[in-house]
Amino acid sequence: MISVSPTLQAVVELEPLSGWLWGLIVLIVFLWVILLRTFWGYRLLDRFLGVDLS
């Protein structure tokens, strides 16, 4: 709701994100996905906790 109303945007000082900031967010999300897939693929959390979920 806040992002739709210009009045509420002014109250919480929302501004559109710049291009380089969008790029940074996309890069962080991409790295996070790779990290999660690595942990899941090698079952690193299972090994760390010492459980066998298979």
Biopython code that builds the backbone (N, CA, C, O; Angstrom):
import numpy as np
from Bio.PDB.StructureBuilder import StructureBuilder

atoms = [
    (1, "MET", "N", (0.822, -1.197, 0.000)),
    (1, "MET", "CA", (0.000, 0.000, 0.000)),
    (1, "MET", "C", (0.864, 1.257, 0.000)),
    (1, "MET", "O", (0.527, 2.247, -0.651)),
    (2, "ILE", "N", (1.968, 1.217, 0.725)),
    (2, "ILE", "CA", (2.807, 2.404, 0.834)),
    (2, "ILE", "C", (3.407, 2.781, -0.513)),
    (2, "ILE", "O", (3.492, 3.965, -0.841)),
    (3, "SER", "N", (3.824, 1.793, -1.296)),
    (3, "SER", "CA", (4.477, 2.100, -2.570)),
    (3, "SER", "C", (3.505, 2.640, -3.620)),
    (3, "SER", "O", (3.943, 3.192, -4.629)),
    (4, "VAL", "N", (2.212, 2.496, -3.407)),
    (4, "VAL", "CA", (1.213, 2.963, -4.372)),
    (4, "VAL", "C", (0.852, 4.427, -4.133)),
    (4, "VAL", "O", (0.587, 5.165, -5.082)),
    (5, "SER", "N", (0.842, 4.841, -2.889)),
    (5, "SER", "CA", (0.404, 6.194, -2.544)),
    (5, "SER", "C", (1.601, 7.149, -2.441)),
    (5, "SER", "O", (2.500, 6.929, -1.630)),
    (6, "PRO", "N", (1.613, 8.202, -3.257)),
    (6, "PRO", "CA", (2.712, 9.177, -3.173)),
    (6, "PRO", "C", (2.810, 9.850, -1.799)),
    (6, "PRO", "O", (3.907, 10.174, -1.343)),
    (7, "THR", "N", (1.682, 10.058, -1.152)),
    (7, "THR", "CA", (1.695, 10.685, 0.175)),
    (7, "THR", "C", (2.390, 9.780, 1.188)),
    (7, "THR", "O", (3.226, 10.238, 1.966)),
    (8, "LEU", "N", (2.040, 8.490, 1.177)),
    (8, "LEU", "CA", (2.684, 7.554, 2.100)),
    (8, "LEU", "C", (4.149, 7.340, 1.748)),
    (8, "LEU", "O", (4.972, 7.118, 2.637)),
    (9, "GLN", "N", (4.486, 7.406, 0.456)),
    (9, "GLN", "CA", (5.888, 7.300, 0.053)),
    (9, "GLN", "C", (6.699, 8.441, 0.655)),
    (9, "GLN", "O", (7.827, 8.240, 1.106)),
    (10, "ALA", "N", (6.126, 9.627, 0.661)),
    (10, "ALA", "CA", (6.826, 10.787, 1.219)),
    (10, "ALA", "C", (6.991, 10.641, 2.727)),
    (10, "ALA", "O", (8.004, 11.075, 3.276)),
    (11, "VAL", "N", (6.025, 10.044, 3.402)),
    (11, "VAL", "CA", (6.097, 9.886, 4.851)),
    (11, "VAL", "C", (7.251, 8.957, 5.234)),
    (11, "VAL", "O", (7.991, 9.250, 6.173)),
    (12, "VAL", "N", (7.409, 7.857, 4.527)),
    (12, "VAL", "CA", (8.465, 6.903, 4.867)),
    (12, "VAL", "C", (9.710, 7.087, 3.995)),
    (12, "VAL", "O", (10.647, 6.294, 4.079)),
    (13, "GLU", "N", (9.724, 8.119, 3.166)),
    (13, "GLU", "CA", (10.861, 8.500, 2.327)),
    (13, "GLU", "C", (11.308, 7.386, 1.385)),
    (13, "GLU", "O", (12.502, 7.107, 1.275)),
    (14, "LEU", "N", (10.353, 6.747, 0.703)),
    (14, "LEU", "CA", (10.677, 5.730, -0.285)),
    (14, "LEU", "C", (11.133, 6.387, -1.582)),
    (14, "LEU", "O", (10.563, 7.390, -2.013)),
    (15, "GLU", "N", (12.158, 5.820, -2.195)),
    (15, "GLU", "CA", (12.642, 6.289, -3.486)),
    (15, "GLU", "C", (12.870, 5.089, -4.387)),
    (15, "GLU", "O", (13.154, 3.995, -3.899)),
    (16, "PRO", "N", (12.749, 5.276, -5.694)),
    (16, "PRO", "CA", (13.065, 4.157, -6.604)),
    (16, "PRO", "C", (14.543, 3.783, -6.489)),
    (16, "PRO", "O", (15.392, 4.643, -6.250)),
    (17, "LEU", "N", (14.841, 2.499, -6.661)),
    (17, "LEU", "CA", (16.225, 2.046, -6.583)),
    (17, "LEU", "C", (16.961, 2.385, -7.872)),
    (17, "LEU", "O", (16.386, 2.346, -8.959)),
    (18, "SER", "N", (18.233, 2.714, -7.736)),
    (18, "SER", "CA", (19.044, 3.012, -8.914)),
    (18, "SER", "C", (19.450, 1.705, -9.599)),
    (18, "SER", "O", (19.299, 0.621, -9.036)),
    (19, "GLY", "N", (19.962, 1.826, -10.811)),
    (19, "GLY", "CA", (20.341, 0.657, -11.588)),
    (19, "GLY", "C", (21.440, -0.163, -10.951)),
    (19, "GLY", "O", (21.369, -1.392, -10.948)),
    (20, "TRP", "N", (22.464, 0.495, -10.407)),
    (20, "TRP", "CA", (23.570, -0.259, -9.800)),
    (20, "TRP", "C", (23.116, -0.969, -8.537)),
    (20, "TRP", "O", (23.635, -2.037, -8.212)),
    (21, "LEU", "N", (22.161, -0.400, -7.820)),
    (21, "LEU", "CA", (21.648, -1.048, -6.616)),
    (21, "LEU", "C", (20.828, -2.292, -6.970)),
    (21, "LEU", "O", (20.905, -3.307, -6.279)),
    (22, "TRP", "N", (20.042, -2.210, -8.051)),
    (22, "TRP", "CA", (19.319, -3.392, -8.541)),
    (22, "TRP", "C", (20.310, -4.478, -8.915)),
    (22, "TRP", "O", (20.101, -5.650, -8.599)),
    (23, "GLY", "N", (21.391, -4.096, -9.589)),
    (23, "GLY", "CA", (22.417, -5.059, -9.965)),
    (23, "GLY", "C", (23.053, -5.717, -8.756)),
    (23, "GLY", "O", (23.308, -6.922, -8.766)),
    (24, "LEU", "N", (23.312, -4.941, -7.717)),
    (24, "LEU", "CA", (23.890, -5.469, -6.481)),
    (24, "LEU", "C", (22.934, -6.459, -5.815)),
    (24, "LEU", "O", (23.359, -7.510, -5.335)),
    (25, "ILE", "N", (21.665, -6.128, -5.789)),
    (25, "ILE", "CA", (20.667, -7.017, -5.192)),
    (25, "ILE", "C", (20.582, -8.324, -5.975)),
    (25, "ILE", "O", (20.522, -9.401, -5.382)),
    (26, "VAL", "N", (20.575, -8.233, -7.302)),
    (26, "VAL", "CA", (20.519, -9.437, -8.135)),
    (26, "VAL", "C", (21.762, -10.296, -7.905)),
    (26, "VAL", "O", (21.652, -11.520, -7.821)),
    (27, "LEU", "N", (22.932, -9.684, -7.802)),
    (27, "LEU", "CA", (24.167, -10.420, -7.550)),
    (27, "LEU", "C", (24.128, -11.130, -6.203)),
    (27, "LEU", "O", (24.520, -12.292, -6.104)),
    (28, "ILE", "N", (23.665, -10.449, -5.179)),
    (28, "ILE", "CA", (23.574, -11.051, -3.840)),
    (28, "ILE", "C", (22.604, -12.226, -3.848)),
    (28, "ILE", "O", (22.893, -13.271, -3.265)),
    (29, "VAL", "N", (21.459, -12.066, -4.502)),
    (29, "VAL", "CA", (20.480, -13.153, -4.576)),
    (29, "VAL", "C", (21.069, -14.336, -5.343)),
    (29, "VAL", "O", (20.881, -15.484, -4.940)),
    (30, "PHE", "N", (21.775, -14.072, -6.438)),
    (30, "PHE", "CA", (22.394, -15.134, -7.219)),
    (30, "PHE", "C", (23.417, -15.900, -6.370)),
    (30, "PHE", "O", (23.435, -17.131, -6.390)),
    (31, "LEU", "N", (24.258, -15.191, -5.634)),
    (31, "LEU", "CA", (25.244, -15.848, -4.770)),
    (31, "LEU", "C", (24.563, -16.644, -3.658)),
    (31, "LEU", "O", (25.025, -17.728, -3.300)),
    (32, "TRP", "N", (23.478, -16.117, -3.116)),
    (32, "TRP", "CA", (22.730, -16.813, -2.064)),
    (32, "TRP", "C", (22.145, -18.121, -2.596)),
    (32, "TRP", "O", (22.175, -19.143, -1.911)),
    (33, "VAL", "N", (21.609, -18.084, -3.825)),
    (33, "VAL", "CA", (21.030, -19.293, -4.434)),
    (33, "VAL", "C", (22.123, -20.339, -4.642)),
    (33, "VAL", "O", (21.908, -21.518, -4.361)),
    (34, "ILE", "N", (23.278, -19.926, -5.124)),
    (34, "ILE", "CA", (24.378, -20.875, -5.334)),
    (34, "ILE", "C", (24.830, -21.462, -3.999)),
    (34, "ILE", "O", (25.097, -22.661, -3.911)),
    (35, "LEU", "N", (24.919, -20.637, -2.968)),
    (35, "LEU", "CA", (25.312, -21.125, -1.641)),
    (35, "LEU", "C", (24.301, -22.144, -1.114)),
    (35, "LEU", "O", (24.696, -23.194, -0.607)),
    (36, "LEU", "N", (23.014, -21.852, -1.227)),
    (36, "LEU", "CA", (21.988, -22.779, -0.750)),
    (36, "LEU", "C", (21.999, -24.084, -1.535)),
    (36, "LEU", "O", (21.856, -25.159, -0.953)),
    (37, "ARG", "N", (22.169, -23.998, -2.857)),
    (37, "ARG", "CA", (22.216, -25.222, -3.673)),
    (37, "ARG", "C", (23.428, -26.070, -3.305)),
    (37, "ARG", "O", (23.348, -27.298, -3.303)),
    (38, "THR", "N", (24.546, -25.425, -2.994)),
    (38, "THR", "CA", (25.745, -26.160, -2.588)),
    (38, "THR", "C", (25.507, -26.868, -1.262)),
    (38, "THR", "O", (25.835, -28.046, -1.114)),
    (39, "PHE", "N", (24.942, -26.156, -0.304)),
    (39, "PHE", "CA", (24.651, -26.768, 0.989)),
    (39, "PHE", "C", (23.683, -27.932, 0.843)),
    (39, "PHE", "O", (23.837, -28.966, 1.492)),
    (40, "TRP", "N", (22.688, -27.754, -0.014)),
    (40, "TRP", "CA", (21.682, -28.796, -0.210)),
    (40, "TRP", "C", (22.270, -29.976, -0.982)),
    (40, "TRP", "O", (22.046, -31.130, -0.617)),
    (41, "GLY", "N", (23.014, -29.694, -2.037)),
    (41, "GLY", "CA", (23.557, -30.752, -2.876)),
    (41, "GLY", "C", (24.559, -31.639, -2.157)),
    (41, "GLY", "O", (24.564, -32.854, -2.353)),
    (42, "TYR", "N", (25.407, -31.046, -1.327)),
    (42, "TYR", "CA", (26.409, -31.818, -0.603)),
    (42, "TYR", "C", (25.951, -32.212, 0.799)),
    (42, "TYR", "O", (26.719, -32.787, 1.570)),
    (43, "ARG", "N", (24.704, -31.902, 1.123)),
    (43, "ARG", "CA", (24.120, -32.215, 2.431)),
    (43, "ARG", "C", (25.014, -31.734, 3.578)),
    (43, "ARG", "O", (25.236, -32.456, 4.550)),
    (44, "LEU", "N", (25.515, -30.522, 3.452)),
    (44, "LEU", "CA", (26.442, -29.989, 4.443)),
    (44, "LEU", "C", (25.767, -29.740, 5.789)),
    (44, "LEU", "O", (26.383, -29.936, 6.836)),
    (45, "LEU", "N", (24.518, -29.314, 5.769)),
    (45, "LEU", "CA", (23.811, -29.072, 7.028)),
    (45, "LEU", "C", (23.560, -30.385, 7.761)),
    (45, "LEU", "O", (23.676, -30.447, 8.985)),
    (46, "ASP", "N", (23.215, -31.438, 7.013)),
    (46, "ASP", "CA", (23.010, -32.759, 7.629)),
    (46, "ASP", "C", (24.292, -33.231, 8.296)),
    (46, "ASP", "O", (24.271, -33.726, 9.423)),
    (47, "ARG", "N", (25.405, -33.077, 7.595)),
    (47, "ARG", "CA", (26.694, -33.493, 8.161)),
    (47, "ARG", "C", (27.057, -32.672, 9.383)),
    (47, "ARG", "O", (27.544, -33.208, 10.378)),
    (48, "PHE", "N", (26.818, -31.361, 9.305)),
    (48, "PHE", "CA", (27.149, -30.480, 10.421)),
    (48, "PHE", "C", (26.324, -30.830, 11.666)),
    (48, "PHE", "O", (26.849, -30.824, 12.779)),
    (49, "LEU", "N", (25.046, -31.132, 11.478)),
    (49, "LEU", "CA", (24.172, -31.447, 12.604)),
    (49, "LEU", "C", (24.275, -32.912, 13.037)),
    (49, "LEU", "O", (23.784, -33.286, 14.102)),
    (50, "GLY", "N", (24.916, -33.736, 12.205)),
    (50, "GLY", "CA", (25.097, -35.136, 12.539)),
    (50, "GLY", "C", (23.823, -35.950, 12.438)),
    (50, "GLY", "O", (23.622, -36.893, 13.204)),
    (51, "VAL", "N", (22.947, -35.588, 11.485)),
    (51, "VAL", "CA", (21.701, -36.325, 11.289)),
    (51, "VAL", "C", (21.709, -36.969, 9.903)),
    (51, "VAL", "O", (22.395, -36.507, 8.991)),
    (52, "ASP", "N", (20.933, -38.042, 9.765)),
    (52, "ASP", "CA", (20.780, -38.708, 8.480)),
    (52, "ASP", "C", (19.315, -38.617, 8.077)),
    (52, "ASP", "O", (18.465, -39.304, 8.644)),
    (53, "LEU", "N", (19.023, -37.773, 7.101)),
    (53, "LEU", "CA", (17.644, -37.542, 6.682)),
    (53, "LEU", "C", (17.226, -38.390, 5.494)),
    (53, "LEU", "O", (16.104, -38.255, 5.006)),
    (54, "SER", "N", (18.109, -39.263, 5.019)),
    (54, "SER", "CA", (17.751, -40.055, 3.837)),
    (54, "SER", "C", (17.077, -41.357, 4.178)),
    (54, "SER", "O", (16.723, -42.122, 3.281)),
]
sb = StructureBuilder()
sb.init_structure("model")
sb.init_model(0)
sb.init_chain("A")
sb.init_seg("    ")
for serial, (resi, resn, name, xyz) in enumerate(atoms, 1):
    if name == "N":
        sb.init_residue(resn, " ", resi, " ")
    sb.init_atom(name, np.array(xyz, "f"), 0.0, 1.0, " ", f" {name:<3s}", serial, name[0])
structure = sb.get_structure()
